[in-house]
Each structure stands twice: as structure tokens, then as C-alpha cells.
Amino acid sequence: MTNLLFLSFYYRPDLCAGSFRATPLVNALSKLAGTDVRIEVLTTWPNRYATFAEDCAETEQIGNVSVRRIKLPAHRSDMVGQSRGFYTFAKEVNKLTRGKHYDMVFATSSRLLTASLGAWVARKKRARLYLDIRDIFADTIGEIMPQPAAFFAGSFFGLVERLTMRRAVNINLVSRGFEPYFRKRYPDKSFTWITNGIDPEFIDASESVAVSSPGPDVPTVLYAGNVGEGQCLHEIIPQLARALEGKANFIVIGDGGRRQQLADAIAAAGVCNVELQPPVGRERLIEQYKEADVLFLHLGAYRAFEKVLPSKLFEYGAMGKPILAGVSGFSARFVNEELSNSGVFTPCDVDDAVRAFESLRLADSPRPQFVQKYSRENLSTELARDILDRMESTA
């Protein structure tokens, strides 16, 4: 019997990319491993949004998988709250792993700290470390913070990153845009590129998508997801809504550290064609997608974001709706190459956003090849197989 420790700050039923990636991967690992591998999942109690929570058990045992959810102090999704939450998570992980043996530690991480925690545990347990990296945190933090704090934060997290990556036997990167950054810094490391994908709920929904006639004269543009610093919605939605007044209505579903700033910016702009709604479960979210005419995505105008590939694009792509995306770099190339009937504009550029909006054909059209190519189930199985193969090579 071999033991795999699986670390993810987010897990079912939380509503975020980390949860949507980790949960299917655990299912795939369980299915492929059978009774030969014991999988211990250490994660948190649902905490992504203060305004949305679903009931779940603190501990679960399903076949060869045990799940332990760690309760965090109440917090908003700002940097201070997230730091306090991670401190609690790390402290409990160290306590819960005390005296246990693991053959491999797997950590999926966007803000680097879960990855560094995985490296710490792997070092203590003399276990192999497999990392799944969903963002370049050391690169991003140096841009979004004001100087001089950004310099010191970037330097500190750069050191943490080096110590973390050095331990890994393999590093999976969710975006090909990350490759130059990691190849340059860690040329001796083994890499794979298994990206995010489309969950079964959205694949099922995609099967009912049909070519439609043009929609209403005043279409509904929908954004659903985190409302944080990275999305910079407060720097585009109010101004774009004003530019498209009488031509489009906007709905924003979600929560996050910049939601109040977005609400204040909407009020200051004096627009009445933007509606803010709280987060909803995935079943209701799919219905909202179906009711919308255009799906909206935006990332801030940061150099670091030129490397990322937002998981939201896979949900949007499955729904067959026109997509209006304020992205650059690798994300922009991905949208242009993979997603038909999409308008890409320069982040935070209202005039370019209006041009991109006017280029859209305001009608539904299926994207069956995209859905088949990026099935989450298939991609999770591929990643799970690689993890288990690397465990077997050292058994």
C-alpha cells in the first residue's frame, strides 16, 4: 500500500477554479489507483466567498479517499484575510500529517503557498513532490502591489518559489504561457502541460446548444466569477456600460475583494445598466449562462497576466455564447485560435472593448470540437495517470 497526500486549499463544494480542478482529479486518482493507493486529501472548509457557502462534512471517507476539511477564521477575500486563512491551513496540515508516512505529496496551487507547504511536508516526510501550478505568484505579486512593497514581496516570494520548485520531481503547468518563465529558471526540472478543462455539467449543457438567430436589440452581457484585483472589473465595467448604454445591459455575478470598489465605481459613473448579484451554485449558474447573450471576461493590464490561461474560458466556450474577453498575451492567442465568435480587446481599454463588442455575432453557435478537446474528465485522467506512474517508479 502506498500513500499519497493531496493538498488543495479549495475543494468541493467551494466555487472556484482550484476546487473545480482538484475534485475531478481526486476522483480520477481514486478510480485509476484502486485499492493500491491510499489518498488523503487535506483541504479547507468552503471559504472562497463570504456570501456563499454550502453544507458539507468535515471528514469524508469514500473508498480509498479520505477528505479532511480544515475550518478557517472568517475573512473577506483580501490579502490580509487570505494570509490569516493560509496560516491556519498550514498549521493544521502540519499537525494532521505528524507521525504519518507518505510516498508522494501532490499540491495544486495558484498563490504558491500551498505548493510551498507541499514542499515542506514532502521534505519532512522524505516523500516525492508533484506540483500543479496554476499561476506565477512571485511574478504577479510584484506587479499588483504598490512600490516599494512590491519589490520586497517579489523578492521574498521568488526565494520561496525557488525553494519549492527545487524539491519537485515534476511540475505541471496549466498554461503554455508559463513555459518561458519556468524553463529559464528551472531548466533541469521535468514539466508537463495539462491545462484546465470543461466540467461534466458544462459538457451536458453544451449538448443542448444550437445555432440561434440574432438575439435581442439590447443584449445581456454576463460576467460570473471572482471580483478581485486580478479581474480589475472596477476599471472597465462602469466605463464600458456607459459607452454601451442603450446597446447592452451588464450582469456581474460573484464576490471578492474588489466588489465594493466595483459597486462604488458604478455609482460614480451614474450608469443604470449594470446589475450586481451574489455568487450562485453551478446549476443556477448554467441557467444564467443560457439566459445571457454575451459572456464577459477581463484581466487587469499586468504583464504577468500575459502568461495565464483563465479557467473561466473553458466554461464560457462550452456554452456556445459570444465571448467578449479583455485579455492579452497567451490568453488572447488562445481565444483567437480556439474560440469562434469571440471578441478580444486590450485590457482596461474601453474604446477597444466597444470595437470588440460590435464585432460579435450576437447568436449562439456550438463549439463541439472545443468541448471534446478540453473535457475535464479526460484531462484529469491524464494528470492522474502521470502522478501514479511517478509514484510507481519509486515504489
N, C-alpha and C positions, 0 to 999 in steps of 0.2 A: 504493500500500500504506500503510495506517495502522497505528499501533502502540498497543496497549492493554496497560498494566501492571496486573496483577491482584494485589492484596496481601491475603493472609489468613493469620493466624497459625496456623490449623488447616486441614488439607486431608486428603483420602483418603490413607491408611486410618485416620486418627485417629478416635476415638469421642467426638464432642461436637457440639453444635449448630452451631458455626462450620464444622466440616468438612462436616456434612450439608447446610449451606446453600451453601457455596462450591463444592463439587464439581459438583452438578447445574447451578449457574449457569454455570460454565465450559463444561460440555457444551452448554448452550443457546446460549451466545455463539458457540461454535465452529460449531454447526450453522447458526445464522442468518447468521453473517458469511461463511461460506465461505472463499475464498482472498483476500478483500479486506482482511481484518484479521489482523494477526499478534498473538497473545495470549501474553504472557509472565507466567506465574504464579510468584510468589516466596512461598514458604511455609516451614514448618518440618518437620523430621523428626518423626514421630509422638511426641508428648510429653505428651498430656493426662493420662495415668495412668502412674505409675511402675511399676504392677503389670500393665500390659497394653501389648503392642506387636506390630505385625505387620510382616513384611518388606516393603520397598518399595525402589524405586530412588531414588538421589539426584537423578538427572536423567531426564526423560522427554520425548520428542517425539512427539506424536500429531497428525498433520495440521498445522493452523495453531496448535497449542498447545504451548508448551514449559513444562515444570514444573521448578523447581529447589527442592529441599528443603534447608533450612539446618539443620545439626546444632547443637543447643543443649547446654549443660552439663547434666549430670544434676541433677534437682531434684525436690523434693516440690511439691505444688500449694499452697504457701503464698505469701504476698505477697513475701517475700524471694526465693524461688526463681523466681517468675514475673517479678520485676523483672530478675533476672540473665538469664533467658531472653530477655526482650524486648530488653535491651541488646545481646545477641549478634545477635539477629534484625535490629535496626535497623542495627547496624554493617555486617553483611553485605549488607543491602539497599542501603545507600549505596555499598558497594564494587561490587556487581554491576550497578548502574544507571549507574555512571560512564561517561561518553562515549557514552551511548545517547540516542536521541530517542524520546519518547512523545507521542502526540496526546492521550491521556487516561489518567489514573490512577484506578483503581477500588479502593476499600478497604472491606472488610466488617469491622466492629469491634464488640466488646461492651465492652471495657475502655478505649476511647477512644484508646489509644496507637497501635494500628495505623492508625486514622483520622488521627491527627496525623502519623504517619510518611508516610502517603499525601499529606497536605497539604505536608509538607516536600519530598518528591520532586517533586510537581507544581509547586511554586514554583520549584525549581531548574531544572526542565525546561521551564518556561513552558507546562505542559500543563493541560488541564481536569481538574477533580477531581470524581468522583462518589462519594458516601459512602453506605454501607449501615449504619445504626446499629441495633444490637441491644440496647442498654441505655443508660441515662443514668448514666454512670460518675461524673461530677462530683457528681451528686445522691446516688448510692448510697454513695460512699466517705465522704461526710460523716456518714453515719449509722452505718456498721458499725465505724468506728474509734473508739477512746476519745478523749475530750477530754483536752488541748487539741489533740492531733494531728489530730483530725477537722476542726477549724476551718481549720488551715493547709493540710491536704490538699484540703479542699473549695475553698478559695480558689485554690490553685495549679492544680488541675485545671479549675476554672471558667475561668481565664485560658487554659489550653491548649485547652479546648473552644471558646472564642470565636475564637481564632486559627485553629483548624481549620475550623470551620463557615464562617467568613468567606470561605474560599478556594473552597468547593464551588459547583458550578453546579447541583447537585441533591442533596437529602438524602432517601434512602429510610428510612422508619421502620417497623420490623417490628410495632409496636404502635400502635393508635389512641390508647392511653392516653398516649403520649408527646406527642401533639399540643399540648395546652395549654402544656407546658413549652417546646417549641421555637418555637411561634408567638409566644409572649410575648417570647422572647429574640432571635429572628431573623425578624422579620416580613417582611423583604424577600426571604427565601430561597424557592426552589422546593422543594416537598415531594411525595413520593409515599408510599403506604402499601401496600407489597406484603409480606405477612406471611410467616411460616414456613409449612410445609405438610407433607404426608404423602408420604414417600418410596415408590418403587415396591414395595419389599419389603413394606411395611405395607399398601399397597393390595392387593397379591396376597393377603396374609394375610387381609385383610378380606373377601375374596370367599368364604371358607370359613366365615365366622361365621354361625351360625344361632341362632334363638331356642331357648333351652335351658330345661330345668326347673330349679328351685332347686338350688343346689349343696350341698356337704356341711354338716353341722351346725357344724363348725369351719372356716370358710373361710380361705384363704391370702391375705393382703394383701401385695402386692409393690410395692416401690419400686426403680426402676432408674435410675441416673444419678449425677451428681456428689454427693459428700458433703462439702459445704463450708459456709462461714459463711452463705451466702445461703439454703441449704436449712434450716439450723437443725434438722436431724433429731435432734440430741442433746437438744433441748429439747421434743420431742414423742413420739418413738418409744418410749423407755423407759416414760414415764408412761402413754401410750396402751396399750401392750402390757400393762401391769399392770392397767389398768382393764378390758381386754378378755380377761384371762386365762381360758381355757376357752371363749371365744367366737370367738377369732381367733388365727391364727399369722402372724407377720411375717417377710418375707424382704427384706433390703436388698442389692442388687447394685450395686457401684460402689466408688469410691475418691475420695479428696480430702483437703483439709487438715484436715477435722474428723472423719475416720473413727476415729482413735484416741480422740478425745473421746467419740464415739458409743459405741464399744466399752466405754469406762470407765463411761459413764452407764448402759449396760445392765447391767454387772456390779454397779454400786452399787445399782440398782433391784432386783436379785435376781430378774429375770424370766428364764424359760427358753423363752419363745415368740417369741424373735427370733433369726434366723439371718443372719449377715453373710457375704456371698460376694464374691469379686473380680469385676472387670469381665469381660464376655464379648463375643464378636463378635456382629454383628447377627442372624445366622442362629440362633444359640443363644438370643439374647435374645428373639426372636419366639416360640420354643418355650416359654421361661419365661413370657412373657405369656399364652400359650394355656393353660398349666397353672395359672396363678393364678386366683383367684376375684374379687379386687378389686385395682385398680391405684391406687397411692397417690402423692400429690404434696403437697409442702409448701414454702412460702417463709416466711422469717422475718418477724416483725411489725415491719417497717420501712416508713415512709411511702413511701420511694422505690419499694418493690415493688408499690405500688398501681397503678403505671403500666405494669408489664411484662405480657408475654404469653408464658409459658414454652413453648418448642418441644415439650417433652415431652407437652403436652396433645394435640398432633396425632397422635403415635404412639398414645397411650392411646385417643384417640377412635376410631381405625381398628379397634381390636381388639374392639370391642363389649362390653367388660367394664364392670361398675360402676366408677365412679371416686370416690375419696374425696380431696378436694382442700382443703388448708388454705391458702387464698389470699384476697385481698381486692381491693377496687377494680376495675380493669378486668378482671383475670383472673377474678374472681368473677362478674362480669356475663357474660363470655364463656362460662364453664362453664354457668351457669344458662340462657343463651339458646341455646347451640349443642349441648350435650352432654346427651342424655337419660340418665336413670338415674345421676345424679351427685349426690353429697352434698358441699356446700360448708360449711366451718366456719372460724371465726376462727382465724388462725394462732396456734399455741402454746397454744390453749385446749382442754384435754383433755376437759372436760365437753361442749363443743360438738362436738368430734370424735366422741365416743361417740354423741351425738344424730344427727349426720350419718350415721355408720355404720349405725345402726339404721333409718334412713330408706331405705336402699338395698334394691332388689330384687336378691337375690343370684343372678342368672341372666344369661346372655349375650343380647344383642339387637343386631342390626346397626344401623349408622348410615350408610346409603348416601348420603343427601343431604350429610352432613358430609364424607364421603370424596370425593365428586365435587367439592364446592365448594372443598376445600383440597388438591387434587392438587399436589404439589411440582413436578412437571413443567410443569404449566400456569402456576403462579406464577413459576417460574424463566424460562420463555419470555417472560412478560410483562415481567419485570425486565430480561432481556437485550435485548429489543426497545427498551426505553426507553433503555438505555445506548447502544446502537448508533445510535439516532435522534439522540441528543445529540452523538455523535461526528460523524455525517454533517452536522449543522447547522453545524459549524465547519470541515469539510474544505475 
